[in-house]
Structure formats: structure tokens, C-alpha cells
Amino acid sequence: MSKNNTVKLRLDPQRPPPLTQAQKSRLSALAALPDDQIDTSDAPSRLDAVWMKAAEQLPHTKKQITLRIDAEVLDFFKDSGKRYQSRMNAVLRSYVEAHKAHAK
């Protein structure tokens, strides 16, 4: 197929296309099922979903320190874009809060 026959579509997450009646019926049937009966085996893993909340709540006051980090860990955060240090801090904060909640 030539380049001129290629159709590109972009979805606007703020204005998704309307659902068909068949899609609405399938969603209603799925919503009626208990969570343990829903097959999620084909759903992709979202490792970043765990840290989404942490990234939204970046603390404002910080203390400068020297910290030794594994090169692979540092590269991972640097490769994910700007403000990598803030994201690292958010992950550590999330870890601390999870352990504080568990200790109660």
C-alpha cells in the first residue's frame, strides 16, 4: 500500500468516540460480574501504574544529600525524562508511606 493510501487517526482522550449498543451491552455484563470472575490474563502489565499516585504528589521541601544509586536504577529514571530526581524521591516517599501504614 502506498503512503497516499494510509489513514491516520488520533483519538482525543477528552472526547472519546461514542460506544455502540453492543459495546454498552458487553460493558454492562462485565460490570455485573464479581471481580474474581473477570479474566485479566490478557491485560498488559502496568508497572508504572503503581507509582502514578506517587508522581502526582511530589513534595516541595527537600534536603540535599549524597546518595549512591545503582547505575541501572539511575539510568532507568534518567531515561524516563526530566525531573527524574523528583520521581525517584516520589517512589521513595511512596515506599515510606506504605511501610508506615503497614506498621500501624
C-alpha positions as CSV (number, residue, x, y, z in Angstrom):
1,M,0.0,0.0,0.0
2,S,1.4,3.4,-0.9
3,K,1.9,6.2,1.5
4,N,-1.0,8.1,0.0
5,N,-3.5,5.4,1.0
6,T,-2.5,5.5,4.6
7,V,-5.1,6.8,7.0
8,K,-4.0,8.2,10.4
9,L,-6.5,8.7,13.2
10,R,-5.9,10.3,16.5
11,L,-8.2,9.8,19.5
12,D,-8.8,12.7,21.9
13,P,-8.9,11.2,25.4
14,Q,-11.1,14.1,26.4
15,R,-13.7,13.3,23.7
16,P,-13.7,9.5,23.1
17,P,-15.9,8.2,20.3
18,P,-19.4,7.1,21.4
19,L,-19.9,3.5,22.4
20,T,-22.0,1.2,20.2
21,Q,-25.0,-0.6,21.7
22,A,-23.0,-3.9,21.5
23,Q,-20.1,-2.3,23.4
24,K,-22.5,-0.9,26.1
25,S,-24.1,-4.4,26.5
26,R,-20.7,-6.0,26.9
27,L,-19.6,-3.4,29.5
28,S,-22.8,-3.8,31.4
29,A,-22.3,-7.6,31.5
30,L,-18.7,-7.2,32.7
31,A,-19.7,-4.7,35.4
32,A,-22.2,-7.2,36.8
33,L,-19.5,-9.8,37.3
34,P,-17.7,-10.1,40.7
35,D,-14.0,-9.0,40.4
36,D,-12.7,-12.6,40.9
37,Q,-14.6,-13.8,37.9
38,I,-13.1,-11.3,35.5
39,D,-10.3,-12.8,33.3
40,T,-7.5,-10.2,33.2
41,S,-4.9,-12.7,31.9
42,D,-4.7,-10.8,28.6
43,A,-4.3,-7.4,30.2
44,P,-0.8,-5.8,29.8
45,S,1.2,-5.3,32.9
46,R,1.3,-1.7,34.0
47,L,4.3,-1.5,36.3
48,D,4.2,2.3,36.2
49,A,0.6,2.4,37.5
50,V,1.9,1.6,41.0
51,W,3.9,4.8,41.0
52,M,1.4,7.1,39.3
53,K,0.0,8.4,42.6
54,A,3.5,9.0,43.9
55,A,4.4,11.1,40.9
56,E,1.3,13.3,41.3
57,Q,2.2,14.2,44.9
58,L,5.7,15.4,44.7
59,P,6.9,17.0,48.0
60,H,8.1,20.6,47.9
61,T,10.7,20.8,50.6
62,K,13.8,18.7,50.0
63,K,17.2,18.2,51.6
64,Q,20.3,17.9,49.5
65,I,22.3,14.7,50.2
66,T,24.8,12.4,48.6
67,L,23.4,9.1,47.7
68,R,24.9,6.1,45.9
69,I,22.5,4.5,43.5
70,D,23.0,1.5,41.2
71,A,23.9,2.7,37.7
72,E,21.0,0.7,36.2
73,V,18.5,2.4,38.6
74,L,19.8,5.8,37.8
75,D,19.8,5.2,34.1
76,F,16.2,4.0,34.3
77,F,15.0,7.2,35.9
78,K,17.1,9.4,33.7
79,D,15.8,7.7,30.6
80,S,12.3,8.4,31.7
81,G,12.7,12.2,31.2
82,K,13.1,15.4,33.1
83,R,12.6,15.7,36.8
84,Y,14.0,12.2,37.3
85,Q,15.3,13.1,40.8
86,S,11.8,14.2,41.8
87,R,10.3,10.9,40.6
88,M,12.9,9.0,42.5
89,N,12.0,10.9,45.6
90,A,8.3,10.2,45.0
91,V,9.0,6.5,44.7
92,L,10.9,6.5,48.0
93,R,8.2,8.6,49.7
94,S,5.6,6.1,48.5
95,Y,7.7,3.3,49.9
96,V,8.0,5.0,53.3
97,E,4.2,5.8,53.5
98,A,3.4,2.1,52.6
99,H,5.6,0.9,55.4
100,K,4.3,3.4,57.9
101,A,0.7,2.3,57.1
102,H,1.8,-1.4,57.5
103,A,3.4,-0.7,60.9
104,K,0.2,0.7,62.3
